[in-house]
Structure formats: structure tokens, C-alpha cells
Amino acid sequence: MSADDEPPRAAAGDPAPGWRDDDVTSHGARVGRRSGAYGRHGEGGQDFQDDQDGTNVGVDSSVNDVAADSSDEQAPRPAARTSRGGSGASILKETGIILVSALVLSWLIKTFLVQAFFIPSDSMNDTLIEDDRIMVSKLTPGPFDLERGDIVVFKDPGTWLDGQVVEKPSAWRSAVNDVLTSVGLYPQDAGEHLVKRVIGLPGDRVACKGEGEPVTVNGVPIDEPYLAPGAIPAQQPFDITVPADSLWVMGDNRQRSADSRYHMGEPGGGSIPMDNVVGKAFVTVWPVDRMTVLHNPGDTFKDVPDPS
């Protein structure tokens, strides 16, 4: 073959025989088509992937790295654990809310509905004895009317507790008791309160002719089954008409009770103002063996007429 017949050589930078220039990537790698076998690597060691029409597409390895990083960022991260300190603070907060709510509820109940008291003396034996804990409804008097025979707790009208010795607790115990009493968690002491049974309502005429005689209300003798064993209705005669908005009260243990009979020379003639009544005792709650409902002895007063 002569030199003239020699096939032309490829100039430097020209594509290899069999290639057709279609495009050039940003890194100078060629993207083309070639019939026959498909190469797996491009210029500079770039990886190629075969697409469906046989085109080898150059893939920069740095793109794979970025995709991997992006995949890692999009993967769900495990939820952060609650620290023990945060959990403890939450428990303390919830406990505080519960305690405050309980105290507020107790105060509301004590103020408007029910209050606890304990019995310090034997003036109401055997219905109530020393250290009994009773619950008093503040709805009576109020929405509900008092009736003859009800047991009531009332504030001293002025001199009923004079001369009585009450054991005083220590200063710190007294302070604690005051706080607990104010929210209804401790029974009200007897420092200024008394407990007796209602015998006469406003306008009633209550009388007794003396020792061995029954008490009469509006002229009708009453049978008193609640009296302490051995007690008599009264030792001294009396005859009193209960003023308006007042009550005549007597203890069940008559010979041990400084009740209305002993204060007839005072304003009100021994009767107590209705406004001094805290409420009606309706149940004994402590001790457990004495737990009982304090029923009104309705039969005792069923024949008593209204005051004329």
C-alpha cells in the first residue's frame, strides 16, 4: 500500500474512531453512543451506568457522596429521652397541683357544707361521749330548718364557757391545729363552741315544775329517751318563752350540763341566738366502734303543737 493510500490518523484531541460527538459534560467527559459493547468507565475513572437505549451516562462520584449525606439527613432520628430531672419536676408539679386542689376543696366543704368537731365533755352522754368526732351540716339552719330534738353545735353566746378549764396544746401544736382546722382537715376544738339538743324553737313555751317532773313544750309533756341513765329532766322549776330567732337547748346528761337553764338571768333568758348556730350534727365518725347516724327523736315531739 502506498503512502497515499494509508488511512488518515486521528489528530490529537479528536475522538476515537467509531465515536460520534454528541455532548461534553461539565468535567470534560464525553457522552456518546457506540454500537456494540458498552464501556463501564469514562475518562478520569468516572463510573458509567447503562440506560435502556445503550447510552453510557457519566456519573461523578461526588454526586453519590452528596446523595448519601442527604439520605442520612432525611432518616428519622430517635426521639430524645426525657431526662430524669424533667420527669421528677413534672411529678412534683402534678403532686403540688393535687395537694392544692384537695386543700381548696376541703376548705370549701368546711366553709359551706360540713365541718368536723370533737366532744370535750360529758354533757351529752350517752348520745355523745368525750373524744367522739362528729360531722356537722352547715345546711341546717339555712336551706333546711332546725327541728325540736336536733343536736346542734353553736358558738358561745358570751359566758357559757366561763370558768371551764380547757387544756391548751403547745404553741407549735396549736399553730398546726389552727392551719388544719381552717381547711377542715382537723376537728374544730371546743374552745368556743358547745353542743346541745334543741328543746324549744322560737315562740315555744318550755317549762318544768321541778324535780321528778317532765319538761313540757307548749303545755305537752315530752318523753325523753335520749337522757343519760339515771338523769332526770330538771332539778329546778323553770318556765320560759323562747324569743324570736333563738333556741332553747339542753344537754342529754342533765345533771352534768350547764345549758339554757343555767343562763336564764342573762340576755335572751337562757336561749341562744339562731345566728350562733354552726350547724346540725348528723353523724358520729370516730372512733370506729361508735360510728352512727344521729337520728332526730321525732316521736318525742310529735304531739307538740305550734306555739300560739
Disulfide bonds with the S-S distance in Angstrom:
none
